[in-house]
Amino acid sequence: MMRRRFQRTLWLLVTAGLLLGGCMGSGGGAEPVEEQPASAPPAGAPSADGTPQAESAAEPAAAKTAFDQPSRVYYEIFVRSFYDSDGDGIGDLNGVTEKLDYLTDLGVQGIWLMPVNPSPSYHGYDVTDYYGIHPDYGTLEDMKRLVEEAHKRDIRVLMDLVVNHTSVKHPWFIESAAGEDSAKRDWYVWADEATKTGEGSATGASKAWHPKGDSYYLGAFWDGMPDLNFDHPDVRAEMIAVGRYWLNLGVDGFRLDAAKHIYDNVASDKNKPETKEKNVAWWQQFRAAMEAEKPGVTLIGEVWDTPAVVAPYLDRAMSSAFNFELARRILDMAKSESGSNLAFTLERIYALYQEASGGAFADSIFLANHDQNRVMSVLGGNENHARTAAAVLLTLPGNPFLYYGEELGMQGMKPDEHIREPLPWTADRSAPGNTSWIVPKYVQDGAISAEALAAQPDSLYAHYKRLIAYRKTDRALHEGGIATFDLDQDGIESYVRATADGETSLIVHNLSGDAQSVTLPASEGGQRFGTLAFATSEDAKIEGDALALPPYSTAVLKP
């Protein structure tokens, strides 16, 4: 049954790719492109300047399939905690530039910078100037230099773009709050007589409305972050101008913060079709403008919800969205040491995304980010479980994102400041480069350091490095889709990665602490995955029709 299911799935994968345009990976070795340009916005949708569009006769974009996911490995950086280049205890942009070679050594091909705009908070998600750089982090010239140096190393740069809300200290809000006659009064959302100002927030915050003078303003996250009014054409135009500005400076795209909360603000907005439709329409308008500025721009949305909610955002609104459900499942698998048949689930999710996007999407996969407890803490400090989680992540389709320090096994638990602690470059925290803006609670002095782990051949860092390096060499892994190949054995997770032109790899993970012997069945045509192309353990080997896998190890097999 398993062999027939795999054969049918793989046949559908290949024929779908060939029939829908044959635009899978680059058989001739050309550089893969992660995201494709969006087609024109739907007829009648607002144009980049906010005016309705007429019916469009433009040719549709080339067809793609859900199984075409060329990818890069990205690295999320909290600049404040990364590397301090000037000795003030705070990480900065020049520090990121100085450590690009560290990222290149690891194999990183893209970076996501958490907010770098001026802000009164340590985290930066309440912006006071969308066109500037936080003085703690440097200058615009420093940003330009970082982008230039990253591009020299074939590293793409994504910025965190926070457009849902500003800081209460932003000049726009100060002017808006000055009175009802203010020119920018309607740039934010103010209560009227019918507003239920006691209503809770759709984000989970206890309050959505906050008092100011004689009225209340909407702040779905907290009172320091007033929500902008995206029904106002000037607000839309301004945010499009912001995006164009940074693209012109050289960045390759954006991580779109709180993407589903443009209109999903108060508790009564949740699950309303019209709320979702208005959210998607705004992002379609934004993407059309960004594509016009930089074709193929990367726009990754933070839509922290189920695949059914995410799917509409892939319809010419975003090129990708973070897969939060997958992150949870990978960590659960690693911790429980039991398989989950991820391919079965992902095949169905990607079919949904295919239908919504016409194939013009790439998954964005990860284990944890700046809003979640760190991987090593979730896994109870068990490095074996961290290694298997990394192996699963880096053998799945889409763009893998690593949270800074994940490759070192940094720990951290909420509150948020302590999942964003300084990266330990050296065992001696007083050494140059280490940031000191906060006293670490979880990353103890001398316990781990990038300097030590990068030099150890069997470290967690080395494990990540080897997985990333192999991923780059295997077309099925860095370009292909996924098909079910469930070996139905306790402690084993398995699946096939495949391109439409027939390049295949069988991935087998031993999630358990016991050595396993896995029988490798032949396909209906008699073909067998009989070549061991890569393994995380030197003791993995094929013996006849069986794969011997040591505890907590991964193997990649070729026909």
WOKAHU-V411075 format. One record per helix or strand of 2 or more residues. SS is the DSSP state (H for helix, E for strand). FROM is the first residue (numbers start at 0). TO is the last residue. If there is no record, write none. Layout:
BEGIN
SS_FROM_TO ; SS_FROM_TO
END
This chain:
BEGIN
H_1_18 ; E_73_76 ; H_78_81 ; H_92_97 ; H_99_105 ; E_109_112 ; E_117_118 ; E_126_128 ; H_139_151 ; E_155_160 ; H_170_175 ; H_184_186 ; E_208_211 ; E_214_217 ; E_226_227 ; H_232_248 ; E_252_255 ; H_258_260 ; H_266_268 ; H_272_292 ; E_297_300 ; H_306_313 ; E_319_321 ; H_323_335 ; H_341_356 ; E_363_365 ; H_374_377 ; H_382_392 ; E_398_402 ; H_405_407 ; H_415_418 ; H_449_453 ; H_459_472 ; H_474_478 ; E_480_483 ; E_491_497 ; E_503_509 ; E_515_518 ; E_530_534 ; E_540_542 ; E_545_548 ; E_552_557
END
